[in-house]
Amino acid sequence: MNHASPSPLSALRSGPLKGRIRIPGDKSISHRALMFGAMTIGETRIDGLLESGDVLNTADAMRAYGATVERGKDGCWHVYGLGPGGLLEPEQPIDFGNAGTGVRLCIGIAGAHPFATTFVGDASLSGRPMGRVLEPLMDMGADVIARTGGRLPLTIRGADPMAPISYRVPVPSAQVKSAVLLAGINIEGTTTVIEPVATRDHTERMLAGFGADIETEVNCEGETIIRLQGLPKFSPQAFTVPGDPSSAAFMIVAALLAEGSDVTLESILLNSSRTGLFTTLQEMGADLVIENERLSGGETIGDIRVRHSELRGVTVPAERAPSMIDEYPVLAVAAAFARGETLMQGLAEMRIKESDRVAAVAAGLAANHVEHSEGPDWLSVTGGVCRGGGTVTTHLDHRIAMSFLVMGLAADQPVTVDDGNVIMTSFPNFTDILTGLGAEFSATGAAA
Ligand code: S3P
């Protein structure tokens, strides 16, 4: 829960950015790989695991449940798990730090085991709603003690036995869907999840990969129905985590904005439930080309070549939000340089991320003199020339920090974020990669 003291960081106008880069492993897949490994007897080998604050907290959590989780000398991670329903009672509260995905998925696992687990987190995580995952687990029989509004710290204890349920997910959230499915792994019988709005499907794909009996169908109303048979016989896996498209997003926008840039990002996850930003940037006029598309471990991956482009404003439809929910902060930065208005709709979920991201982005745009307006679930940005020169409050939110640093690489004046340490949550080598491409940062405050 303790963060190093805040460390301001500035990005200076840079460019051209040039080179071929590898982006660290996908965060969603990394969390799940550790969790599924912990529920599988035998060795699960993970190449390319994201070694960021959030994912390392999940590794510690799986150790607390009795799994062996080790990083080999070759950089691969090895997990020796205990089988569905086999996790052991943790001796201490589990601290998930800043990690919303980590804690919500782990609450799903914990809620289906007949012992108490207490979860804690940092100030950001302690303010985020957990009721959305607690409710289905209570329907299955779990007991919960939580702060008002279902906030951390909380304790959950599974019943013995738990009852499988059929659950219609009331919000478009892969975390909620996944928490129910992860509970379902540990419960005898069929757990059904109905998703009116499809969200990222890594849990379903990985469950199938580990050998679970899981089927997905889309009904005539367009809803996705997922049925999972509990207590599956998992077989240990060896897989490679593809590059995270949500992290790639920062490099892509930086290359689009910095004059003369030409950057290729290798082996990026291209699952269509994650690529809404790429579609949007192409609509804005981005020279963004996908090369060498291929399959890896049940997912489509490819290389992305991006060259500096003049962007124009577009309207981003609400239906696209689930496929780019984490990318709106950096899209808002791209929009600050694009000619005309960019209107982003369907942003309600963005208000309950690591920070209220609509408010945090709006404040960052204001600090950098960018014309914008916001509503409960929308944000409009009118771009062109971006002066920069502002200091942005990150509110313990890694994506706010990275987005506004990207702004600083192309704005007339440097842009400063109040705390660069928060980037460790998801992208520890963010500044190193950008510096290698030709970007300039200053840790001592904005240069004159
Ligand atoms: C995630 C789902 C999304 C996303 C988060 C990762 C996941 O959250 O914002 O960064 O790995 O399942 P929601 O499910 O709450 O939309």
Residues whose N, C-alpha, C, O or C-beta is under 5 A from the ligand:
A	BS01	S3P	S28 T101 P172 S173 A174 Q175 V176 I325 D326
